[in-house]
């Protein structure tokens, strides 16, 4: 289905056809979907913006403040985007959010033009035998930038909850790194456990990373040298979690 230009109007956005980019997620009687659009801001003179539209109905998550009825997960994502971006974390900028009393919610975020996801980037350099010193230096730079971004998120007390390479984006021209898909993110009192859960998720979903690259990543995340005892300890913890998931 072709992309369309939409204005900042709930009904128009809700009814607009779009280019779906993933399967519909379902939870109980609710559902959530995402697609590509050209978003027309409220200011008529402004140009359309390449964006992603997230649409959901009765797709909710329980929170401490709303333990029974819960809230739309898009509201939680929108609020989290505001929190982390204000703290200097690179995200896809939210362009529009609204919800209705009948359980419908919408979120529009900018498309990261010129960026490549970490899984696509790794796939493009899949042949490790052919990696030159220049390529290795670039990979180290990218992985260290990603590690510092994730550490910043964790230092805010936030667990991303869906930390996969496909949700991390890098810009070759600027070196900028951004993290998307904050629908499951939350502030966690159990920071160490939450950090390890995020790191384990990324570690298991990054098969293209070599052992040396994982060491570079963890060293940058911890802000230590590659021989530091804290790195070895974290490595062992991730290895234990990896083996338990594989054997299970």
Residue pairs with C-beta under 8 A, 6 or more apart in sequence:
1 17
1 18
1 19
1 20
2 17
2 19
3 18
3 19
3 36
3 37
3 38
4 16
4 17
4 18
4 37
4 38
5 37
5 38
5 39
5 40
5 48
6 12
6 13
6 16
6 37
6 38
6 39
6 40
6 53
7 40
7 41
7 42
8 39
8 40
8 41
8 42
8 96
10 98
10 100
10 106
13 53
13 55
13 96
13 106
13 108
14 55
14 104
14 106
16 37
16 53
18 35
18 36
18 37
18 53
19 35
19 36
19 37
20 33
20 34
20 35
21 34
21 35
21 36
21 52
22 33
22 34
24 31
24 32
24 33
25 31
25 32
25 33
25 59
26 32
27 59
27 60
28 58
29 58
30 56
30 57
30 58
30 59
30 60
30 103
31 56
31 57
31 58
31 59
32 54
32 55
32 56
32 57
32 59
32 73
32 74
33 54
33 55
33 56
34 52
34 53
34 54
34 55
35 52
35 53
35 55
36 50
36 51
36 52
36 53
36 111
37 51
37 52
37 53
37 108
38 48
38 49
38 50
38 51
39 48
39 49
39 50
39 51
39 53
39 95
39 96
39 108
40 46
40 48
40 49
41 49
41 95
49 95
49 110
49 111
50 110
50 111
50 113
51 95
51 108
51 109
51 110
51 111
52 92
52 108
52 109
52 110
52 111
53 106
53 107
53 108
54 74
54 77
54 106
54 107
54 108
54 109
55 104
55 105
55 106
56 72
56 73
56 74
56 104
56 105
56 106
57 103
57 104
57 105
58 103
59 72
59 73
59 74
59 105
60 69
60 70
60 71
60 72
60 73
60 103
61 70
61 71
61 72
61 73
61 76
61 184
62 68
62 70
63 70
63 71
63 76
63 186
72 99
72 103
72 105
73 183
73 184
74 97
74 99
74 105
74 106
74 107
74 183
75 97
75 99
75 105
76 182
76 183
76 185
76 186
77 107
77 181
77 182
77 183
77 185
78 94
78 97
78 107
80 158
80 182
80 185
80 186
81 91
81 94
81 109
81 182
82 94
83 156
83 158
84 91
84 153
84 156
84 158
84 182
84 185
85 91
85 93
87 152
87 156
88 152
89 149
89 152
89 153
89 156
89 179
90 149
90 176
90 177
90 178
90 179
91 109
91 178
91 179
91 180
91 182
92 109
92 110
92 111
92 112
92 178
92 180
93 109
93 110
94 107
94 108
94 109
94 110
95 108
95 109
95 110
96 106
96 107
96 108
97 105
97 106
97 107
97 108
98 105
98 106
99 105
99 106
109 180
112 169
112 171
112 178
112 180
114 171
114 172
114 173
115 169
115 170
115 171
115 176
115 178
116 124
116 169
116 170
116 171
116 172
117 165
117 166
117 167
117 168
117 169
118 142
118 146
118 165
118 166
118 168
118 169
118 170
118 206
119 164
119 165
119 166
119 205
119 206
119 208
120 166
121 142
121 170
122 165
122 206
122 208
122 209
123 208
125 131
125 135
125 139
125 208
126 208
128 210
131 139
139 213
140 213
140 216
141 175
142 170
142 175
142 177
143 209
143 213
143 216
143 217
143 220
144 216
144 217
144 220
145 170
145 175
145 177
146 168
146 170
146 177
146 217
147 216
147 217
147 218
147 219
147 220
147 221
148 220
148 221
149 168
149 177
149 178
149 179
150 160
150 163
150 179
150 198
150 199
150 202
150 221
151 220
151 221
151 222
151 223
153 160
153 179
154 191
154 194
154 195
154 198
156 187
157 187
157 188
157 191
158 185
158 186
158 187
158 188
159 185
159 186
159 187
159 188
159 194
159 195
159 197
159 198
160 167
160 179
160 182
160 184
160 185
160 198
161 184
161 185
161 186
161 197
161 198
162 181
162 183
162 184
162 185
162 201
163 198
163 199
163 201
163 202
164 201
164 202
164 205
165 202
165 205
165 206
166 205
167 179
167 180
167 181
168 177
168 178
168 179
168 180
169 177
169 178
169 179
169 180
170 176
170 177
171 177
188 194
196 237
196 238
196 241
199 221
199 234
199 238
200 238
200 241
200 242
200 245
203 214
203 238
203 242
204 242
204 245
206 214
209 217
214 235
215 226
215 231
215 235
216 226
218 231
218 234
218 235
219 225
219 226
219 228
219 231
222 228
222 230
222 231
222 234
224 230
224 231
225 231
